[in-house]
Amino acid sequence: MQFRALLENTDHETTRKMTKPLALISHAFRVASFPFALFRGSWFFIALFVVLFDFGHAAKAQSIQEGQSLFGTKCYSCHNIGSGDKTGPDLKDVTMRRTKEWLHEFINMPASMNARGEATANQLFKKFSPTVMPDQGLTTEQIDSILAAITDLTNKNEVFVPAGAKLSRAIVWTDVPAGMQLFSGRVKLQNGGTACISCHSLKGVGALGGGTLGPDLTAVNIKYRDPELIAILQNPAFPTMATQFSTHALSNEEIVQLFALFQNAKQLNPMPATQAGVTTLDPKFFVIGVAAMLLVLALMNLGWRNRSRGVREELVRRATQ
């Protein structure tokens, strides 16, 4: 019994001594493998973060691209980003100077803000008078896209240039007379738009000049850079022009010819950029008007001079009898 107990004790002690190193090795392995297990688990979260980051970056890039497209069609006729004021203010860093809420309201309802006496709106309307910014009717998402595009270009210190602001072909010498025919209305616009001379004047075109609803376009190529002028011809955002040409857009060929005419007018009639686009009255129009008035008065005098001659003669005859 004592021998058996001793044997059992010996076996137990031996077993314990033999298994202890194995237990220590197993424990050490588990401790050593913990960082690797944690690292493997972290890969999931890292991958998830990368996916979400890429998705957010792609969504932001798409929003900026949409904003640039909207800016080119809705805003560029009157505003620059980084190139100075036009008929409206340069919008570089406007998202830093104005709150998002103010920008949303002003873009969609500028006239209402001005009418109720909002200080900044009053100041802008006064500074850029007589130009009046029309209500845009844009959605919240569209405005956010435009503001994102403005912020992006501001941060990059870049100017906005419309993607499609280029002519469909090179200008040739015959484009100038062709553009004059289109401007004066002697050749109708392909899509039924109103001739330019109905609202605008251009030095040397039309015996009596042109219309005065819009500015004189003699030096429009000085007031606007080439990409700006091309963009205006492609998508005019001025209220009257937008209404007229939204369904009667100029063709690519007409844009080339009118652009050639304006470029030629700039070369023939150089003037300071501060005078470009200002509506002026041709003195010839005033002289012709005065001459026509005098002619009408003379004809009226001839017509009315003999209207009571018979009556007067009868009265004179009776008075002398």
ZIUR-V582276 format. One record per pair of residues at least 24 apart in sequence whose C-alpha atoms are under 10 Angstrom apart, sorted by the first residue. I is the first residue (numbers start at 1). GAP is how many residues later the second one is. D is the distance in whole Angstrom. If there is no record, write none. Layout:
# ZIUR-V582276
I_GAP_D ; I_GAP_D
This chain:
# ZIUR-V582276
60_85_9 ; 60_88_8 ; 60_89_10 ; 61_84_10 ; 61_87_9 ; 61_88_9 ; 61_91_10 ; 62_83_9 ; 63_78_9 ; 63_79_9 ; 63_81_8 ; 63_82_5 ; 63_83_8 ; 63_84_10 ; 63_85_7 ; 63_86_8 ; 64_80_9 ; 64_81_6 ; 64_82_7 ; 64_83_8 ; 64_84_6 ; 64_85_5 ; 64_86_8 ; 64_87_9 ; 64_88_7 ; 64_89_9 ; 65_80_8 ; 65_81_9 ; 65_83_9 ; 65_84_7 ; 66_76_8 ; 66_78_10 ; 66_79_6 ; 66_80_8 ; 66_82_9 ; 66_83_8 ; 67_74_9 ; 67_75_7 ; 67_76_8 ; 67_77_8 ; 67_78_4 ; 67_79_4 ; 67_80_7 ; 67_81_7 ; 67_82_5 ; 67_83_8 ; 68_77_8 ; 68_78_6 ; 68_79_9 ; 68_80_9 ; 68_81_6 ; 68_82_8 ; 68_84_10 ; 68_85_10 ; 68_92_8 ; 68_93_9 ; 68_94_8 ; 68_95_9 ; 69_76_9 ; 69_77_8 ; 69_80_9 ; 69_93_8 ; 69_94_8 ; 69_95_10 ; 70_68_10 ; 70_72_8 ; 70_73_9 ; 70_75_8 ; 70_76_7 ; 70_79_10 ; 71_71_10 ; 71_72_10 ; 71_74_9 ; 71_75_6 ; 71_76_9 ; 71_78_8 ; 71_79_9 ; 71_89_9 ; 71_91_9 ; 72_74_10 ; 72_88_9 ; 72_89_8 ; 72_90_6 ; 72_91_8 ; 72_92_9 ; 72_93_9 ; 72_156_9 ; 72_159_7 ; 72_160_9 ; 72_162_10 ; 72_163_8 ; 72_164_10 ; 72_165_9 ; 73_89_9 ; 73_158_8 ; 73_159_9 ; 73_161_9 ; 73_162_6 ; 73_163_8 ; 73_164_7 ; 74_62_8 ; 74_64_10 ; 74_72_10 ; 74_161_8 ; 74_162_8 ; 74_163_6 ; 74_164_9 ; 74_168_10 ; 75_61_9 ; 75_71_9 ; 75_160_10 ; 75_161_9 ; 75_162_7 ; 75_163_9 ; 76_84_9 ; 76_85_9 ; 76_86_8 ; 76_152_7 ; 76_153_10 ; 76_155_8 ; 76_156_8 ; 76_159_9 ; 76_160_9 ; 76_161_8 ; 76_162_10 ; 77_147_9 ; 77_151_7 ; 77_152_8 ; 77_154_7 ; 77_155_6 ; 77_156_9 ; 77_158_8 ; 77_159_6 ; 77_160_6 ; 77_161_7 ; 78_53_9 ; 78_55_9 ; 78_150_10 ; 78_154_9 ; 78_158_10 ; 78_159_8 ; 78_160_8 ; 79_81_10 ; 79_149_10 ; 80_70_10 ; 80_79_8 ; 80_80_7 ; 80_81_9 ; 80_148_9 ; 81_68_10 ; 81_69_7 ; 81_70_10 ; 81_72_8 ; 81_73_8 ; 81_76_10 ; 81_77_8 ; 81_78_5 ; 81_79_5 ; 81_80_9 ; 82_68_9 ; 82_71_8 ; 82_72_8 ; 82_75_8 ; 82_76_7 ; 82_77_5 ; 82_78_7 ; 83_75_9 ; 83_76_6 ; 83_77_8 ; 83_78_10 ; 83_142_10 ; 84_75_10 ; 85_43_10 ; 86_42_9 ; 86_137_8 ; 86_138_8 ; 87_40_10 ; 87_41_6 ; 87_42_9 ; 87_43_9 ; 87_44_7 ; 87_45_9 ; 87_46_10 ; 87_136_10 ; 88_36_8 ; 88_37_9 ; 88_39_9 ; 88_40_6 ; 88_41_9 ; 88_43_8 ; 88_44_9 ; 88_45_8 ; 89_35_8 ; 89_38_9 ; 89_39_8 ; 91_56_10 ; 91_59_7 ; 91_60_10 ; 91_63_9 ; 92_58_7 ; 92_59_8 ; 92_60_10 ; 92_61_8 ; 92_62_6 ; 92_63_9 ; 92_65_9 ; 92_66_9 ; 92_67_8 ; 92_68_10 ; 93_54_10 ; 93_57_7 ; 93_58_7 ; 93_59_9 ; 93_60_9 ; 93_61_6 ; 93_62_8 ; 93_64_10 ; 94_53_9 ; 94_56_8 ; 94_57_8 ; 94_60_9 ; 95_52_7 ; 95_53_9 ; 95_55_7 ; 95_56_6 ; 95_59_9 ; 96_55_8 ; 96_58_10 ; 100_43_10 ; 100_44_9 ; 100_47_9 ; 103_40_9 ; 103_41_10 ; 103_44_9 ; 104_34_9 ; 104_35_9 ; 104_36_7 ; 104_39_7 ; 104_40_8 ; 104_43_9 ; 105_30_10 ; 105_35_10 ; 105_38_10 ; 106_27_10 ; 106_29_9 ; 106_30_9 ; 107_26_9 ; 107_27_9 ; 107_28_7 ; 107_29_6 ; 107_30_8 ; 107_31_8 ; 107_36_8 ; 108_25_10 ; 108_26_8 ; 108_27_5 ; 108_28_5 ; 108_29_6 ; 108_30_7 ; 108_31_9 ; 108_32_10 ; 108_35_9 ; 109_24_9 ; 109_25_8 ; 109_26_5 ; 109_27_7 ; 109_28_8 ; 110_24_7 ; 110_25_6 ; 110_26_9 ; 111_24_7 ; 131_107_9 ; 132_106_10 ; 132_107_9 ; 133_105_9 ; 133_106_8 ; 134_103_10 ; 134_104_9 ; 134_105_7 ; 135_104_10 ; 160_68_10 ; 161_66_7 ; 161_67_8 ; 161_70_9 ; 162_65_7 ; 162_66_8 ; 162_68_9 ; 162_69_7 ; 163_64_9 ; 163_68_9 ; 164_63_9 ; 164_66_9 ; 164_67_7 ; 164_70_9 ; 165_61_8 ; 165_62_5 ; 165_63_7 ; 165_64_8 ; 165_65_6 ; 165_66_5 ; 165_67_9 ; 165_68_9 ; 165_69_8 ; 165_70_10 ; 166_60_8 ; 166_61_6 ; 166_62_10 ; 166_63_10 ; 166_64_6 ; 166_65_8 ; 166_68_10 ; 166_86_10 ; 166_89_10 ; 166_90_9 ; 167_59_10 ; 167_60_9 ; 167_63_7 ; 167_64_10 ; 167_67_10 ; 167_85_7 ; 167_86_9 ; 167_88_7 ; 167_89_6 ; 167_90_10 ; 167_92_9 ; 168_83_10 ; 168_84_6 ; 168_85_7 ; 168_87_9 ; 168_88_7 ; 169_83_9 ; 169_84_8 ; 169_87_7 ; 170_86_8 ; 170_90_10 ; 171_85_7 ; 171_86_8 ; 171_88_9 ; 171_89_7 ; 172_84_9 ; 172_85_9 ; 172_88_8 ; 173_84_10 ; 173_87_8 ; 173_88_10 ; 173_91_10 ; 174_83_8 ; 174_86_9 ; 174_87_10 ; 175_78_9 ; 175_79_9 ; 175_81_7 ; 175_82_5 ; 175_83_8 ; 175_84_9 ; 175_85_6 ; 175_86_7 ; 175_89_10 ; 176_80_9 ; 176_81_6 ; 176_82_7 ; 176_83_8 ; 176_84_5 ; 176_85_5 ; 176_86_8 ; 176_87_9 ; 176_88_7 ; 176_89_9 ; 177_80_8 ; 177_81_9 ; 177_83_9 ; 177_84_7 ; 178_76_9 ; 178_78_10 ; 178_79_6 ; 178_80_8 ; 178_82_9 ; 178_83_8 ; 179_74_10 ; 179_75_7 ; 179_76_9 ; 179_77_8 ; 179_78_4 ; 179_79_5 ; 179_80_8 ; 179_81_7 ; 179_82_5 ; 179_83_8 ; 180_24_10 ; 180_25_7 ; 180_26_10 ; 180_77_8 ; 180_78_7 ; 180_80_9 ; 180_81_6 ; 180_82_9 ; 181_24_9 ; 181_76_9 ; 181_77_9 ; 181_80_10 ; 182_72_8 ; 182_75_8 ; 182_76_7 ; 182_79_10 ; 183_27_10 ; 183_71_10 ; 183_74_10 ; 183_75_7 ; 183_78_9 ; 184_25_10 ; 184_26_8 ; 189_59_9 ; 189_60_9 ; 189_61_7 ; 189_62_8 ; 189_65_8 ; 190_58_8 ; 190_59_9 ; 190_60_7 ; 190_61_7 ; 190_63_10 ; 190_64_8 ; 191_54_9 ; 191_56_8 ; 191_57_5 ; 191_58_6 ; 191_59_7 ; 191_60_8 ; 192_52_10 ; 192_53_9 ; 192_55_9 ; 192_56_6 ; 192_57_8 ; 192_58_9 ; 193_48_10 ; 193_51_7 ; 193_52_6 ; 193_53_9 ; 193_54_8 ; 193_55_5 ; 193_56_7 ; 193_57_8 ; 194_47_9 ; 194_50_7 ; 194_51_8 ; 194_54_9 ; 196_62_10 ; 199_41_10 ; 199_42_10 ; 200_77_10 ; 200_79_8 ; 201_76_10 ; 201_78_8 ; 201_79_9 ; 201_80_9 ; 201_81_9 ; 202_59_10 ; 202_60_9 ; 202_63_8 ; 203_62_8 ; 203_65_9 ; 203_66_8 ; 203_79_9 ; 204_61_9 ; 207_77_9 ; 207_78_9 ; 208_74_8 ; 208_75_10 ; 208_76_7 ; 208_77_6 ; 208_78_10 ; 208_80_8 ; 208_81_10 ; 209_72_8 ; 209_73_7 ; 209_74_10 ; 209_75_9 ; 209_76_7 ; 210_71_9 ; 210_72_9 ; 210_75_10 ; 211_68_10 ; 211_70_10 ; 212_67_7 ; 212_68_8 ; 212_69_8 ; 213_27_9 ; 213_66_9 ; 214_24_10 ; 214_26_9 ; 214_27_9 ; 214_63_9 ; 214_64_9 ; 214_65_7 ; 215_61_9 ; 215_62_5 ; 215_63_6 ; 215_64_4 ; 215_65_8 ; 216_59_10 ; 216_60_8 ; 216_61_5 ; 216_62_6 ; 216_63_5 ; 216_64_7 ; 216_65_9 ; 217_45_7 ; 217_48_9 ; 217_49_9 ; 217_59_8 ; 217_60_6 ; 217_61_8 ; 217_62_8 ; 218_43_9 ; 218_44_7 ; 218_45_9 ; 218_46_9 ; 218_47_6 ; 218_48_6 ; 218_49_10 ; 218_50_9 ; 218_51_7 ; 218_52_9 ; 218_53_9 ; 218_58_7 ; 218_59_7 ; 218_60_9 ; 218_61_10 ; 219_43_7 ; 219_44_8 ; 219_45_10 ; 219_46_7 ; 219_47_5 ; 219_48_9 ; 219_49_10 ; 219_50_7 ; 219_51_7 ; 219_52_7 ; 219_53_9 ; 219_54_8 ; 219_56_8 ; 219_57_5 ; 219_58_6 ; 219_59_9 ; 220_39_10 ; 220_42_7 ; 220_43_8 ; 220_45_9 ; 220_46_8 ; 220_53_9 ; 220_55_10 ; 220_56_6 ; 220_57_6 ; 220_58_9 ; 221_38_8 ; 221_39_10 ; 221_40_10 ; 221_41_6 ; 221_42_6 ; 221_43_9 ; 221_44_8 ; 221_45_6 ; 221_46_9 ; 221_52_9 ; 221_55_8 ; 221_56_9 ; 222_40_9 ; 222_41_9 ; 222_44_7 ; 222_45_10 ; 222_48_9 ; 222_49_8 ; 222_50_8 ; 222_51_6 ; 222_52_9 ; 222_53_9 ; 222_54_6 ; 222_55_9 ; 223_49_9 ; 223_50_6 ; 223_51_8 ; 223_52_8 ; 223_53_5 ; 223_54_7 ; 223_55_10 ; 224_49_9 ; 224_52_9 ; 224_53_9 ; 226_33_9 ; 226_37_9 ; 229_26_10 ; 229_30_8 ; 229_33_9 ; 230_25_7 ; 230_26_9 ; 230_28_10 ; 230_29_7 ; 231_24_10 ; 233_25_9 ; 233_26_8
